[in-house]
Amino acid sequence: MSRACQITGKKSIGGNNVSHSNIKTKRRFNPNLHTKKFYVPELDEWVVLKVSAHAMRNINKNGVWNCIVEASKKGFLK
């Protein structure tokens, strides 16, 4: 599975480490991902999702089912 959030679509991006002497070397910025189990009352089952910390806040606010539906519409969740 890739390093991408299944709810928000956040994924790794590239950038540079910049030293004191201004030498640049490539690096990656990875999202803060966690594998979590969520209970979905509409389906009456547990679902395992790879989500970012930002997505967990969205799930707490909007509910897991609404977030799953939105992610499916946007194509993040297959």
Sequence and secondary structure as in RCSB ss.txt:
>XXXX:A:sequence
MSRACQITGKKSIGGNNVSHSNIKTKRRFNPNLHTKKFYVPELDEWVVLKVSAHAMRNINKNGVWNCIVEASKKG
FLK
>XXXX:A:secstr
  SB TTT  B EEEEEE TT  EEEEEE   EEEEEEEETTTTEEEEEEEEHHHHHHHHHH HHHHHHHHHHHT
S  
